Amino acid sequence: MLRNDRDALSGIRGGTANEIAESLRERMERGLLGAGDALPPVRALAEALDVNRNTVMAAYRQLAQAGLVVSRGRAGTHVTGPATVAQDGFAADTVLRDVGTGNPDPARIPDPTSALTRIVGRPVLYGEPVIDRDLEAWADEWMRAALPPEKPMRLTITSGASDAIDRLLSTYLTRDDGVALEDPCFLASLNTVRLGGYRAVPVPVDDEGMTVDGLRAALADGVRAVVCTPRAQNPTGASITERRAEQLRAELAAHPYVLVIEDDHFSLLSRMPHASVIPSDHERWALVRSVSKFLGPDMCLAVTASDPETGSRLAQRLSPGTTWVSHLLQRLTHALVTDPEVRSGIEAAAVHYAERNAAFAEALRSEGLTVSTGDGLNLWVRLPSPARDVCGQLMRRGWLARPGDEFLLSDDAARFHLRLTVHDLTETDAASLRRDLLAAVEATVGTRTVG
């Protein structure tokens, strides 16, 4: 901790929120402020710099959005350092069985070996088209099927969905602009918004997806962009119904220049229809579909369909030969998604995920737990006690689970949820996890509430 108020105020300069935030960031980078150190109280720093308290508060908010500081209420604002947001995927350095990964089943990812031999061709040089011709033709048909036929669109290929969302937001937004995010939220989206310096505005999610009241409040708050998941919302598994989509479109219709991004990450694997929230005449919109869930996370490629102006701006950030997506990767993607055997395997994987999740959810429900089956790779399990307490008990039994509070923006109820990835467990392991989960719940509640 800093020793006294004089030390805390020493060397901090600036007359605007950006200048103050940069001054504090510089002190962190030089090691003058370290993890755990307290920033000066807002009132004290405002008086020292002769600025309005709101200016200092805005500077602290910028640092918080970048993950560099955290507010602890009356205890003040403290330095945390970068990368404080949890990451999806396998946990490093653990001997526990990880059931919180969010990963697809590796046995369900297509083997690209035979396709690799078919994609070798003439080298692609600087200045050539950014999108491979064959992939563009296939993607055009794929994306148009999800949009009104009369809707003008432009295709862009990026290095995955997160790359697309990051580039789309930076196209229209500046630091501290508001972005409406689902709450609980996909970790990659939360990371993208925070590290971009934008202001995350939470929109609650229920069984039908993003709520109407939540979106209305976010729009009233002045958000410049909305990021939503039409199907298989991560972590809840919720999919937007056509009824809900119509209601959300009605709210967005009055805000045609708010950028609306649909992250349809589960696409070919989803068991639910795609209900779009984008109004038919909306000015700024993008539909993003990654191939990572059905072709594998290492296939860093996503197709983005957007209005022509947004597509043009996005394309300017993907220079031929420098920041474009490798044409070898594009050709491999096209070879796989047009292979009948691969498509049959993708369909079989979709059935597998749905059936395995449904069976595990039903078994938990029969024991008295509330589980949202939804769609996607994960289950969202409601607990009668805080999830972190249950996770602690599961660790003693050899399991590593993902507590719901890692996904929350403001929805405190997420603290009582687990996100479980169980589709790749054997029947024996699944039964063992169910028994251990019930025992963990019982141990944290103190009395037998399930089973």
KOLRO-747566 format. One record per residue (C-alpha): z, x, y; residue in one letter. Coordinates in Angstrom, 3 decimals, padded with zeros to 6 digits, always signed. Example, Ala and Ser with C-alpha at 12.3 -4.5 7.8 and 13.67 -1.06 7.14 Angstrom:
2
          z          x          y   aa
   +007.800   +012.300   -004.500    A
   +007.140   +013.670   -001.060    S
end
This chain:
451
          z          x          y   aa
   +000.000   +000.000   +000.000    M
   -000.478   +001.112   +003.591    L
   +002.757   +002.495   +005.019    R
   +002.953   +000.652   +008.331    N
   +000.995   -001.478   +010.767    D
   -000.120   +001.543   +012.773    R
   -001.623   +003.181   +009.680    D
   -003.284   -000.096   +008.722    A
   -004.987   -000.477   +012.112    L
   -005.959   +003.160   +012.547    S
   -009.694   +003.838   +012.628    G
   -010.891   +000.230   +012.292    I
   -013.527   -000.592   +014.904    R
   -015.968   -003.347   +015.821    G
   -016.527   -006.312   +018.070    G
   -018.362   -008.582   +015.626    T
   -017.634   -009.677   +012.071    A
   -020.441   -007.468   +010.719    N
   -019.172   -004.413   +012.618    E
   -015.581   -004.909   +011.485    I
   -016.665   -005.473   +007.866    A
   -018.805   -002.322   +007.942    E
   -015.946   -000.316   +009.439    S
   -013.607   -001.433   +006.665    L
   -016.270   -000.833   +004.015    R
   -016.747   +002.713   +005.348    E
   -013.010   +003.362   +005.062    R
   -013.109   +002.164   +001.448    M
   -016.053   +004.411   +000.647    E
   -014.289   +007.420   +002.211    R
   -011.170   +006.743   +000.136    G
   -009.013   +005.845   +003.137    L
   -008.519   +002.384   +001.648    L
   -008.073   +002.160   -002.113    G
   -007.622   -000.531   -004.751    A
   -004.431   -002.474   -004.055    G
   -004.167   -001.483   -000.395    D
   -003.549   -004.322   +002.039    A
   -005.843   -004.992   +004.963    L
   -004.119   -005.555   +008.331    P
   -002.981   -009.111   +009.051    P
   -005.735   -011.086   +010.764    V
   -003.702   -011.679   +013.926    R
   -002.721   -008.016   +014.262    A
   -006.258   -006.700   +013.807    L
   -007.697   -009.314   +016.179    A
   -005.233   -008.248   +018.880    E
   -005.909   -004.554   +018.281    A
   -009.679   -005.025   +018.549    L
   -009.446   -007.670   +021.299    D
   -011.521   -010.191   +019.322    V
   -011.024   -013.766   +018.206    N
   -009.067   -014.265   +014.982    R
   -012.065   -016.140   +013.549    N
   -014.145   -012.966   +013.937    T
   -011.709   -010.995   +011.770    V
   -011.522   -013.841   +009.268    M
   -015.336   -013.830   +009.018    A
   -015.303   -010.066   +008.404    A
   -012.729   -010.448   +005.631    Y
   -014.782   -013.270   +004.138    R
   -017.856   -011.017   +003.995    Q
   -015.870   -008.378   +002.107    L
   -014.471   -011.007   -000.257    A
   -017.956   -012.325   -001.015    Q
   -019.023   -008.787   -001.875    A
   -016.090   -008.529   -004.289    G
   -014.439   -005.738   -002.283    L
   -011.267   -007.597   -001.303    V
   -009.274   -010.568   -002.535    V
   -007.040   -012.961   -000.599    S
   -003.544   -013.478   -002.012    R
   -002.407   -016.160   +000.398    G
   +000.776   -015.216   +002.223    R
   +000.716   -011.821   +000.496    A
   -002.378   -010.936   +002.543    G
   -005.839   -009.592   +001.743    T
   -006.073   -006.595   -000.596    H
   -008.765   -004.116   -001.619    V
   -010.085   -004.676   -005.115    T
   -013.190   -002.473   -005.255    G
   -016.666   -003.586   -006.377    P
   -017.722   -005.405   -009.566    A
   -014.694   -007.674   -009.820    T
   -016.688   -010.559   -011.259    V
   -016.647   -010.832   -015.036    A
   -019.844   -009.995   -016.908    Q
   -021.416   -011.915   -019.775    D
   -022.082   -010.312   -023.148    G
   -020.077   -008.288   -025.632    F
   -016.783   -006.822   -024.459    A
   -016.665   -003.041   -024.542    A
   -014.151   -000.980   -026.530    D
   -012.578   -003.705   -028.647    T
   -011.932   -004.023   -032.363    V
   -011.490   -007.785   -032.043    L
   -014.078   -010.304   -033.242    R
   -015.786   -011.340   -030.014    D
   -016.433   -015.102   -029.789    V
   -017.004   -015.195   -026.045    G
   -020.260   -013.275   -025.773    T
   -022.730   -015.997   -024.812    G
   -025.357   -014.106   -026.827    N
   -028.141   -015.590   -028.944    P
   -028.013   -014.887   -032.669    D
   -029.835   -011.569   -033.249    P
   -031.104   -012.929   -036.565    A
   -032.871   -015.687   -034.586    R
   -034.694   -013.347   -032.190    I
   -038.360   -012.821   -033.205    P
   -039.365   -009.417   -034.571    D
   -041.990   -008.029   -032.124    P
   -043.305   -005.346   -034.474    T
   -046.574   -007.001   -035.458    S
   -047.210   -008.242   -031.908    A
   -046.795   -004.737   -030.487    L
   -049.899   -003.544   -032.316    T
   -051.984   -006.277   -030.656    R
   -051.064   -005.674   -027.025    I
   -052.307   -002.118   -026.555    V
   -055.355   -002.098   -024.320    G
   -056.791   -000.655   -021.145    R
   -054.142   +000.900   -018.869    P
   -053.256   -001.138   -015.783    V
   -053.475   +000.796   -012.505    L
   -052.143   +000.462   -008.957    Y
   -053.594   -002.420   -006.993    G
   -054.473   -004.597   -009.982    E
   -053.229   -008.212   -010.292    P
   -049.461   -008.449   -010.682    V
   -049.625   -011.141   -013.393    I
   -051.391   -010.540   -016.688    D
   -054.300   -012.969   -016.932    R
   -053.496   -014.393   -020.383    D
   -049.795   -014.842   -019.639    L
   -050.644   -016.525   -016.352    E
   -052.871   -019.084   -018.088    A
   -050.181   -019.899   -020.662    W
   -047.362   -019.994   -018.094    A
   -049.365   -022.215   -015.754    D
   -049.665   -024.876   -018.441    E
   -046.001   -024.463   -019.469    W
   -044.628   -024.857   -015.956    M
   -046.987   -027.616   -014.810    R
   -045.811   -029.757   -017.717    A
   -042.346   -029.811   -016.108    A
   -043.589   -030.741   -012.616    L
   -045.423   -033.695   -011.068    P
   -049.165   -033.119   -011.621    P
   -049.968   -033.358   -007.903    E
   -047.329   -030.813   -006.871    K
   -048.899   -027.580   -005.493    P
   -047.333   -024.490   -007.042    M
   -047.667   -020.729   -007.310    R
   -046.611   -018.596   -010.287    L
   -044.654   -015.356   -010.089    T
   -043.338   -013.068   -012.848    I
   -039.995   -011.310   -012.325    T
   -037.658   -009.114   -014.374    S
   -035.565   -012.007   -015.636    G
   -034.002   -015.098   -014.089    A
   -031.281   -013.243   -012.175    S
   -033.925   -011.021   -010.589    D
   -035.894   -014.111   -009.558    A
   -032.856   -015.838   -008.062    I
   -031.791   -012.689   -006.216    D
   -035.271   -012.241   -004.716    R
   -035.602   -015.931   -003.851    L
   -032.280   -016.023   -002.008    L
   -033.027   -012.835   -000.085    S
   -036.373   -014.318   +000.952    T
   -034.782   -017.047   +003.046    Y
   -031.082   -016.235   +003.481    L
   -029.025   -013.771   +005.502    T
   -025.455   -012.572   +005.050    R
   -022.813   -015.326   +005.093    D
   -025.342   -018.139   +004.514    D
   -024.006   -020.803   +002.168    G
   -025.308   -021.214   -001.402    V
   -024.322   -024.256   -003.456    A
   -023.301   -023.168   -006.958    L
   -022.123   -025.186   -009.934    E
   -018.378   -025.034   -010.542    D
   -017.604   -023.695   -013.139    P
   -020.469   -021.275   -012.608    C
   -022.766   -019.005   -014.623    F
   -021.410   -015.482   -014.150    L
   -024.762   -013.899   -013.247    A
   -025.362   -016.449   -010.468    S
   -021.872   -015.911   -009.076    L
   -022.450   -012.154   -009.126    N
   -025.814   -012.484   -007.389    T
   -024.407   -014.609   -004.573    V
   -021.313   -012.493   -004.085    R
   -023.099   -009.143   -004.087    L
   -025.774   -010.521   -001.755    G
   -023.091   -011.265   +000.824    G
   -023.741   -015.006   +000.752    Y
   -021.077   -017.690   +000.865    R
   -020.577   -019.482   -002.454    A
   -020.004   -023.222   -001.974    V
   -018.712   -024.885   -005.169    P
   -020.259   -028.096   -006.518    V
   -018.313   -029.660   -009.411    P
   -020.058   -030.288   -012.749    V
   -019.395   -033.200   -015.077    D
   -021.062   -034.345   -018.313    D
   -024.256   -035.245   -016.391    E
   -024.477   -031.961   -014.519    G
   -024.014   -031.228   -010.816    M
   -022.156   -034.107   -009.164    T
   -023.635   -036.159   -006.336    V
   -020.491   -036.085   -004.184    D
   -020.246   -032.338   -004.648    G
   -023.850   -031.728   -003.609    L
   -023.470   -034.071   -000.630    R
   -020.404   -032.128   +000.548    A
   -022.196   -028.784   +000.101    A
   -025.181   -029.989   +002.135    L
   -022.824   -031.241   +004.841    A
   -021.261   -027.769   +004.814    D
   -024.648   -026.353   +005.791    G
   -025.760   -024.562   +002.631    V
   -029.179   -022.952   +002.878    R
   -029.828   -022.905   -000.884    A
   -028.848   -024.777   -004.037    V
   -028.859   -023.150   -007.491    V
   -028.570   -025.593   -010.359    C
   -029.073   -025.635   -014.118    T
   -031.014   -028.710   -015.285    P
   -030.189   -028.140   -018.982    R
   -027.509   -026.324   -021.008    A
   -025.376   -025.473   -017.982    Q
   -023.383   -022.317   -018.606    N
   -020.489   -022.534   -019.412    P
   -020.098   -026.318   -019.866    T
   -023.318   -027.126   -021.763    G
   -023.995   -030.113   -019.474    A
   -027.567   -031.293   -018.891    S
   -028.676   -033.329   -015.893    I
   -029.629   -036.850   -016.878    T
   -032.603   -038.590   -015.282    E
   -030.190   -040.996   -013.558    R
   -028.239   -038.090   -012.053    R
   -031.428   -036.224   -011.157    A
   -032.675   -039.224   -009.195    E
   -029.381   -039.379   -007.274    Q
   -029.483   -035.648   -006.525    L
   -033.106   -035.873   -005.371    R
   -032.083   -038.618   -002.940    A
   -029.446   -036.313   -001.411    E
   -031.842   -033.367   -001.167    L
   -034.653   -035.462   +000.343    A
   -032.955   -035.315   +003.750    A
   -032.843   -031.500   +003.580    H
   -036.434   -030.436   +002.789    P
   -035.948   -026.843   +003.976    Y
   -032.917   -026.134   +001.817    V
   -034.146   -023.842   -000.959    L
   -033.637   -025.557   -004.339    V
   -033.669   -023.258   -007.382    I
   -033.636   -024.690   -010.884    E
   -032.587   -022.144   -013.513    D
   -033.942   -023.659   -016.734    D
   -032.698   -020.733   -018.820    H
   -032.601   -022.541   -022.188    F
   -036.081   -024.121   -021.871    S
   -037.799   -023.830   -025.301    L
   -034.458   -023.987   -027.129    L
   -033.105   -027.059   -025.362    S
   -032.618   -030.341   -027.193    R
   -032.534   -032.254   -023.896    M
   -035.393   -033.417   -021.648    P
   -035.913   -031.572   -018.371    H
   -034.852   -033.817   -015.472    A
   -035.739   -032.084   -012.200    S
   -033.618   -032.427   -009.061    V
   -036.460   -031.209   -006.798    I
   -037.854   -034.032   -004.589    P
   -041.608   -034.512   -004.903    S
   -042.292   -033.485   -001.289    D
   -039.640   -030.776   -000.966    H
   -040.712   -027.805   +001.164    E
   -038.794   -024.955   -000.518    R
   -038.239   -024.977   -004.257    W
   -038.497   -022.861   -007.387    A
   -038.303   -023.531   -011.126    L
   -037.259   -020.392   -013.042    V
   -037.602   -019.993   -016.805    R
   -036.494   -016.814   -018.532    S
   -037.566   -015.835   -022.065    V
   -034.255   -014.058   -022.768    S
   -032.608   -016.779   -024.836    K
   -035.476   -017.259   -027.303    F
   -037.202   -013.832   -027.276    L
   -034.055   -011.766   -026.698    G
   -032.039   -010.474   -023.721    P
   -033.983   -007.202   -023.676    D
   -037.202   -009.112   -022.868    M
   -036.467   -008.959   -019.147    C
   -039.075   -011.438   -017.975    L
   -038.974   -014.793   -016.237    A
   -041.679   -017.144   -015.004    V
   -041.144   -018.729   -011.601    T
   -043.121   -021.719   -010.328    A
   -042.560   -022.473   -006.665    S
   -044.092   -024.000   -003.582    D
   -046.973   -021.809   -002.325    P
   -045.099   -020.442   +000.706    E
   -042.062   -019.417   -001.353    T
   -044.357   -017.985   -004.018    G
   -046.194   -015.939   -001.412    S
   -042.949   -014.528   -000.021    R
   -041.698   -013.742   -003.504    L
   -044.964   -012.054   -004.449    A
   -044.690   -009.735   -001.434    Q
   -041.536   -008.302   -003.012    R
   -043.380   -007.482   -006.253    L
   -045.757   -004.704   -005.276    S
   -048.559   -003.762   -007.709    P
   -047.538   -000.726   -009.750    G
   -044.070   -000.320   -008.206    T
   -041.875   -003.407   -008.505    T
   -044.091   -005.566   -010.704    W
   -043.122   -006.460   -014.257    V
   -044.739   -004.184   -016.838    S
   -048.021   -005.587   -018.127    H
   -047.113   -004.325   -021.582    L
   -044.045   -006.571   -021.461    L
   -046.148   -009.446   -020.146    Q
   -048.685   -008.995   -022.953    R
   -045.935   -008.824   -025.552    L
   -044.381   -012.029   -024.195    T
   -047.736   -013.797   -024.354    H
   -048.413   -012.532   -027.890    A
   -045.049   -013.858   -029.077    L
   -045.012   -017.268   -027.378    V
   -048.538   -018.059   -028.602    T
   -047.831   -016.990   -032.197    D
   -047.383   -020.142   -034.362    P
   -044.912   -018.374   -036.647    E
   -042.793   -017.236   -033.698    V
   -042.851   -020.709   -032.143    R
   -041.763   -022.165   -035.472    S
   -038.879   -019.668   -035.512    G
   -037.874   -020.643   -031.970    I
   -037.760   -024.291   -033.002    E
   -035.665   -023.394   -036.057    A
   -033.291   -021.419   -033.816    A
   -032.929   -024.425   -031.499    A
   -031.959   -026.625   -034.447    V
   -029.564   -023.950   -035.731    H
   -027.691   -023.623   -032.426    Y
   -027.380   -027.375   -031.999    A
   -026.185   -028.015   -035.560    E
   -023.699   -025.131   -035.707    R
   -022.163   -026.032   -032.353    N
   -021.979   -029.722   -033.224    A
   -020.235   -029.018   -036.541    A
   -017.645   -026.721   -034.977    F
   -017.023   -029.164   -032.117    A
   -016.555   -032.086   -034.488    E
   -014.047   -030.100   -036.554    A
   -012.009   -029.326   -033.424    L
   -012.182   -032.922   -032.240    R
   -010.838   -034.078   -035.601    S
   -007.800   -031.880   -034.870    E
   -007.190   -033.488   -031.480    G
   -008.942   -031.067   -029.112    L
   -011.484   -032.164   -026.509    T
   -014.805   -030.351   -026.822    V
   -018.024   -030.733   -024.824    S
   -020.824   -030.172   -027.315    T
   -023.536   -030.322   -024.684    G
   -026.539   -028.042   -025.082    D
   -026.903   -024.271   -025.156    G
   -025.371   -021.329   -026.965    L
   -021.705   -022.094   -026.265    N
   -018.950   -024.677   -026.585    L
   -016.625   -025.689   -023.737    W
   -013.197   -026.420   -025.231    V
   -010.481   -028.280   -023.282    R
   -006.955   -027.041   -024.011    L
   -003.503   -028.532   -023.392    P
   -002.245   -025.165   -022.084    S
   -003.692   -022.385   -019.897    P
   -006.627   -020.683   -021.577    A
   -005.381   -017.179   -020.841    R
   -002.190   -017.910   -022.785    D
   -004.275   -019.175   -025.698    V
   -006.526   -016.098   -025.469    C
   -003.455   -013.895   -025.723    G
   -002.428   -015.647   -028.916    Q
   -005.954   -015.405   -030.316    L
   -005.995   -011.662   -029.678    M
   -002.924   -011.313   -031.898    R
   -004.943   -013.031   -034.607    R
   -007.998   -010.786   -034.179    G
   -010.203   -012.863   -031.848    W
   -011.512   -012.198   -028.349    L
   -012.347   -015.419   -026.470    A
   -013.576   -016.117   -022.936    R
   -011.103   -018.019   -020.665    P
   -012.581   -020.634   -018.379    G
   -011.070   -019.258   -015.189    D
   -013.617   -016.414   -015.250    E
   -016.281   -019.004   -014.409    F
   -014.495   -021.012   -011.738    L
   -015.061   -021.055   -007.995    L
   -012.447   -023.652   -007.098    S
   -012.175   -026.052   -010.067    D
   -008.656   -025.318   -011.268    D
   -009.237   -027.412   -014.394    A
   -011.395   -024.599   -015.772    A
   -008.177   -022.659   -016.356    R
   -007.588   -024.991   -019.283    F
   -010.919   -024.303   -020.978    H
   -012.344   -021.748   -023.382    L
   -015.996   -020.877   -023.672    R
   -016.669   -020.118   -027.326    L
   -019.812   -018.655   -028.930    T
   -019.595   -019.699   -032.586    V
   -023.162   -020.338   -033.774    H
   -023.389   -017.021   -035.644    D
   -020.107   -017.371   -037.562    L
   -020.156   -017.857   -041.313    T
   -018.505   -020.997   -042.663    E
   -015.516   -018.893   -043.717    T
   -015.167   -017.229   -040.304    D
   -015.638   -020.537   -038.503    A
   -012.834   -022.111   -040.548    A
   -010.616   -019.108   -039.827    S
   -011.274   -019.346   -036.086    L
   -010.466   -023.056   -036.067    R
   -007.129   -022.450   -037.836    R
   -006.236   -019.580   -035.525    D
   -007.221   -021.540   -032.421    L
   -005.021   -024.461   -033.424    L
   -002.137   -022.068   -034.136    A
   -002.683   -020.375   -030.762    A
   -002.606   -023.712   -028.960    V
   +000.545   -024.742   -030.786    E
   +002.248   -021.442   -029.916    A
   +001.452   -021.800   -026.203    T
   +002.351   -025.472   -025.916    V
   +005.653   -025.037   -027.751    G
   +005.328   -028.260   -029.728    T
   +002.684   -029.442   -032.148    R
   +000.137   -031.284   -030.012    T
   -002.900   -030.947   -032.258    V
   -003.587   -031.226   -035.943    G
end
